[in-house]
Amino acid sequence: MKDSGVTPAQHFVAFGAGDLPRRVTDRGGVITVSATARPSATVEFCLKREALRLLDAQALDAVEAGEAVLAAVEAAFAWRPERDVLEVALESRPDVLAWLAERGVVAAERGGWRASAAMLMQRPEPWLATGAEAPYPERFVLSGSRRHPLRRPKPEGVAYARFVPWLGETLTFRAATVGDDLETFHRWMNDPRVAAFWTEAGDLAAHRRYLEAVIADPHMIPMIGAFDGAPFAYFEIYWAKENRLAPFYDADDYDRGWHVAVGEESRRGGAYIGAWLPSLMHFMFLDDPRTRRIVGEPATAHVQQIRNLERSGFAQIKTFDFPHKRATLVSLLRERFFAEKLWLPARRDAQRPSTVALAGAA
């Protein structure tokens, strides 16, 4: 059981990537879930002795009420990170109970119904803009000599949102565009600390070509991380099967990897890496439930960076030689991420500086 060392907040935001964000408020054990855009969708719960009881949701259909339960349960787990399960009482709405049970949010246990943090965190609805969209149909294609599944079209706009209680801010990942992000990307790549890892310092034209190439590459997704809408980092998420990393290990069809450059100095502390690093892993695991493993290839010389990744659940697999660097292959298993609640930061993350915040797995 992990201890985040975080003081529980009294408010929370759920479904931040969708069209109807929910605000969750705790007033002495009375939990209110409301949507500014739809006041009629307000739902109240009583949270007492590790049990969440629905007070009134008769005006809502099963989906609206079910999403309110998802928001309340997410907030309850976030406010008390040591919670593993939470009893959910919905006697007045068996249709809502059935909706939640079908999705694995609650399960029958000890004569009642309980929500598991590990199961809840695997549901896409509260975090992904696409909601519960089914996995992309599988058809294999060739990219050069590499055979891999045809990939879903890249996301547009905000793809993932998660409220971070210890910061009181909402973290988002959105698709990068040349029009919106070129100047920011250019500034970040010319930051001496970022350039030391990425070696991509250059003029605006070079960075335009770089971004255009990544956006056009079907196996990579360039993304911008932001806290409350303020950009702080550039991410590249890739499918490992089509990546330069694939020849160096037995890549699964749905393995994913990542690179990161945190460009804003004010967002390089441990409290921030404790937010964005596990959230990035969470996004990749949610984006396709067939992803069983996330990999990275940091430079072997970056010893502290590798230690930080190990603290976040990554295991060292081996060292190998790229043409441009000697690298260490690291891997994070889906099973470990959810079973060990690795979406939570370690206690020390709130105080420590981090080299991972500069370059991630680059």
NORCOR-V882000 format. One record per residue. N is the residue number from 1. SS is DSSP state (helix for helix, strand for strand, loop for the rest). PHI is phi in whole degrees, -180 to 180 (none if undefined). Layout:
n = [N & N]
ss = [SS & SS]
phi = [PHI & PHI]
This chain:
n = [1 & 2 & 3 & 4 & 5 & 6 & 7 & 8 & 9 & 10 & 11 & 12 & 13 & 14 & 15 & 16 & 17 & 18 & 19 & 20 & 21 & 22 & 23 & 24 & 25 & 26 & 27 & 28 & 29 & 30 & 31 & 32 & 33 & 34 & 35 & 36 & 37 & 38 & 39 & 40 & 41 & 42 & 43 & 44 & 45 & 46 & 47 & 48 & 49 & 50 & 51 & 52 & 53 & 54 & 55 & 56 & 57 & 58 & 59 & 60 & 61 & 62 & 63 & 64 & 65 & 66 & 67 & 68 & 69 & 70 & 71 & 72 & 73 & 74 & 75 & 76 & 77 & 78 & 79 & 80 & 81 & 82 & 83 & 84 & 85 & 86 & 87 & 88 & 89 & 90 & 91 & 92 & 93 & 94 & 95 & 96 & 97 & 98 & 99 & 100 & 101 & 102 & 103 & 104 & 105 & 106 & 107 & 108 & 109 & 110 & 111 & 112 & 113 & 114 & 115 & 116 & 117 & 118 & 119 & 120 & 121 & 122 & 123 & 124 & 125 & 126 & 127 & 128 & 129 & 130 & 131 & 132 & 133 & 134 & 135 & 136 & 137 & 138 & 139 & 140 & 141 & 142 & 143 & 144 & 145 & 146 & 147 & 148 & 149 & 150 & 151 & 152 & 153 & 154 & 155 & 156 & 157 & 158 & 159 & 160 & 161 & 162 & 163 & 164 & 165 & 166 & 167 & 168 & 169 & 170 & 171 & 172 & 173 & 174 & 175 & 176 & 177 & 178 & 179 & 180 & 181 & 182 & 183 & 184 & 185 & 186 & 187 & 188 & 189 & 190 & 191 & 192 & 193 & 194 & 195 & 196 & 197 & 198 & 199 & 200 & 201 & 202 & 203 & 204 & 205 & 206 & 207 & 208 & 209 & 210 & 211 & 212 & 213 & 214 & 215 & 216 & 217 & 218 & 219 & 220 & 221 & 222 & 223 & 224 & 225 & 226 & 227 & 228 & 229 & 230 & 231 & 232 & 233 & 234 & 235 & 236 & 237 & 238 & 239 & 240 & 241 & 242 & 243 & 244 & 245 & 246 & 247 & 248 & 249 & 250 & 251 & 252 & 253 & 254 & 255 & 256 & 257 & 258 & 259 & 260 & 261 & 262 & 263 & 264 & 265 & 266 & 267 & 268 & 269 & 270 & 271 & 272 & 273 & 274 & 275 & 276 & 277 & 278 & 279 & 280 & 281 & 282 & 283 & 284 & 285 & 286 & 287 & 288 & 289 & 290 & 291 & 292 & 293 & 294 & 295 & 296 & 297 & 298 & 299 & 300 & 301 & 302 & 303 & 304 & 305 & 306 & 307 & 308 & 309 & 310 & 311 & 312 & 313 & 314 & 315 & 316 & 317 & 318 & 319 & 320 & 321 & 322 & 323 & 324 & 325 & 326 & 327 & 328 & 329 & 330 & 331 & 332 & 333 & 334 & 335 & 336 & 337 & 338 & 339 & 340 & 341 & 342 & 343 & 344 & 345 & 346 & 347 & 348 & 349 & 350 & 351 & 352 & 353 & 354 & 355 & 356 & 357 & 358 & 359 & 360 & 361 & 362]
ss = [loop & loop & loop & loop & loop & loop & loop & loop & loop & loop & strand & strand & strand & strand & loop & loop & loop & loop & loop & loop & loop & strand & strand & strand & strand & strand & strand & loop & loop & strand & strand & strand & strand & strand & loop & loop & loop & loop & helix & helix & helix & loop & strand & strand & strand & strand & strand & strand & loop & loop & strand & strand & strand & strand & strand & strand & loop & loop & loop & loop & loop & helix & helix & helix & helix & helix & helix & helix & helix & helix & helix & helix & helix & helix & helix & helix & helix & helix & helix & loop & loop & loop & loop & loop & strand & strand & strand & strand & strand & loop & loop & loop & loop & helix & helix & helix & helix & helix & helix & helix & helix & helix & loop & loop & loop & strand & strand & strand & strand & loop & loop & strand & strand & strand & strand & strand & helix & helix & helix & helix & loop & loop & loop & loop & loop & loop & loop & strand & loop & loop & loop & loop & loop & loop & loop & loop & loop & loop & loop & strand & strand & strand & strand & loop & loop & strand & strand & strand & strand & loop & loop & loop & loop & loop & loop & loop & loop & strand & strand & strand & strand & strand & strand & strand & loop & loop & loop & loop & strand & strand & strand & strand & strand & strand & strand & loop & loop & helix & helix & helix & helix & helix & helix & helix & helix & helix & helix & helix & helix & loop & loop & helix & helix & helix & helix & helix & helix & helix & loop & loop & loop & loop & loop & helix & helix & helix & helix & helix & helix & helix & helix & helix & helix & helix & helix & helix & loop & loop & loop & strand & strand & strand & strand & strand & strand & strand & strand & loop & loop & strand & strand & strand & strand & strand & strand & strand & strand & strand & strand & helix & helix & helix & loop & loop & loop & helix & helix & helix & loop & loop & loop & loop & loop & loop & loop & strand & strand & strand & strand & strand & strand & strand & loop & loop & helix & helix & helix & loop & strand & helix & helix & helix & helix & helix & helix & helix & helix & helix & helix & helix & helix & helix & helix & helix & helix & helix & helix & loop & loop & loop & loop & loop & strand & strand & strand & strand & strand & strand & strand & loop & loop & loop & helix & helix & helix & helix & helix & helix & helix & helix & helix & loop & loop & loop & strand & strand & strand & strand & strand & strand & strand & loop & loop & loop & loop & strand & strand & strand & strand & strand & strand & strand & strand & helix & helix & helix & helix & helix & helix & loop & loop & loop & loop & loop & loop & loop & helix & helix & helix & helix & loop & loop & strand & loop & loop & helix & helix & helix & helix & loop & loop & loop]
phi = [none & -95 & -117 & -80 & 66 & -108 & -72 & -58 & -86 & -105 & -143 & -157 & -127 & -121 & 58 & -69 & -89 & -95 & -82 & -135 & -60 & -112 & -100 & -114 & -127 & -110 & -122 & 61 & 95 & -96 & -99 & -112 & -112 & -132 & -126 & -56 & -76 & -147 & -56 & -69 & -90 & -70 & -132 & -118 & -133 & -112 & -111 & -152 & 51 & 61 & -132 & -110 & -115 & -72 & -93 & -161 & -153 & -66 & -81 & -104 & -78 & -63 & -70 & -61 & -67 & -63 & -67 & -64 & -63 & -56 & -63 & -66 & -69 & -59 & -63 & -62 & -71 & -70 & -70 & -126 & -61 & -74 & -67 & -105 & -137 & -145 & -69 & -125 & -107 & -134 & -57 & -80 & -135 & -61 & -68 & -69 & -58 & -64 & -61 & -70 & -65 & -61 & -99 & 77 & -74 & -127 & -142 & -68 & -160 & 54 & 79 & -139 & -121 & -128 & -96 & -105 & -60 & -65 & -77 & -57 & -67 & -95 & -82 & -80 & -55 & -70 & -121 & -95 & -65 & -80 & 63 & -95 & -59 & -67 & -56 & -64 & -56 & -95 & -146 & -90 & -135 & -113 & -116 & 65 & -97 & -99 & -96 & -157 & -68 & -63 & -92 & -60 & -54 & -66 & -69 & -123 & 70 & -71 & -103 & -147 & -144 & -146 & -78 & -110 & -60 & -74 & -105 & 68 & -132 & -100 & -91 & -129 & -119 & -130 & -65 & -77 & -132 & -65 & -62 & -89 & -125 & -59 & -65 & -66 & -59 & -60 & -64 & -64 & -67 & -95 & -68 & -56 & -71 & -71 & -60 & -63 & -93 & -87 & 51 & -120 & -60 & 177 & -88 & -63 & -64 & -64 & -74 & -62 & -62 & -62 & -63 & -61 & -68 & -68 & -62 & -79 & -76 & -68 & -97 & -126 & -125 & -83 & -135 & -111 & -92 & -142 & -108 & 49 & 86 & -95 & -61 & -136 & -154 & -112 & -123 & -122 & -106 & -133 & -84 & -65 & -60 & -100 & -90 & -61 & -75 & -55 & -67 & -97 & -160 & -84 & -74 & -79 & -61 & -120 & -63 & -130 & -135 & -158 & -131 & -149 & -132 & -88 & -90 & -97 & -55 & -68 & -112 & -100 & -80 & -62 & -63 & -82 & -64 & -67 & -96 & -78 & -65 & -65 & -69 & -64 & -63 & -59 & -59 & -66 & -70 & -76 & -59 & -147 & -65 & -82 & -75 & -100 & -153 & -116 & -121 & -150 & -140 & -67 & -61 & -59 & -69 & -85 & -62 & -66 & -61 & -66 & -61 & -63 & -65 & -63 & -65 & -93 & 107 & -77 & -111 & -76 & -102 & -171 & -109 & -157 & -114 & -79 & -60 & -106 & -167 & -88 & -123 & -112 & -80 & -121 & -146 & -123 & -86 & -56 & -58 & -67 & -56 & -82 & -67 & -101 & 54 & -79 & -74 & -93 & -79 & -68 & -55 & -69 & -60 & -72 & -111 & -86 & -75 & -147 & -83 & -61 & -64 & -88 & -142 & 52 & -96 & -66]
